[in-house]
Amino acid sequence: MSITFTEEAPARPVIGPNAVTRMAQALSHRLGEGLCEEIFASAGLAHYLRDPPTHMIPAEDVTRLHGETVARLGEERAAAIGREAGRRTGDYLLANRIPIMAQRALKLLPRILAARILISAIARHAWTFAGGGAFSYAFVPHLQLRIVGSPICQSLRTEAPACAYYAATFERVFSEMLGPSVHVTEIECEATGAPACVFDVRW
């Protein structure tokens, strides 16, 4: 079984618009439109609120937005926003990017086999969420995901792992296929000084 997407990788680092549009939704939902507008304006991205992007956007825009969110809200509140935005992104991917028939087929398979098929498809299209970063995975023995050069972590320094957005996106997609016991935890993060952002996937 294979899962096929239609996008082709571009020549310069870009990322899917969900990393901005779902952040806008999460910020507005939790904090109100006023503070959302302030954060986007401070990041130089107010135009995305007036005209939400529907195509790939420069990866540096995502860097600025997530960095400004941490600067304005602090790590804990920014992580809560990131988690909600990630869940919303996962919902979008399930509704629009992963074919329904493929989802149904994966749910019928043993979970380890479904996980291998799904992560293989995700890896082939990692440029849509990793920007200029490098994505890889391994079963050691459980599944771990790794991003080197995460757009979220560029120029960001935090005490705790900062990629709640990615963790929640992965968790939402995998839990739909493998069941509600799936839990994704970021165990290493470039924002804290680690060489890569590493996500532990367990079910």
Secondary structure by P-SEA (a helix, b strand, c coil): cbbbbcccccccbbbcccccaaaaaaaaacccaaaaaaaaaaacccccccccccccccaaaaaaaaaaaaacccaaaaaaaaaaaaaaaaaaaaaccccaaaaaaaaaccaaaaaaaaaaaaaaacccccccccccccccccbbbbbcccccccccccccccaaaaaaaaaaaaaaaccccbbbbbccccccccccbbbbbcc
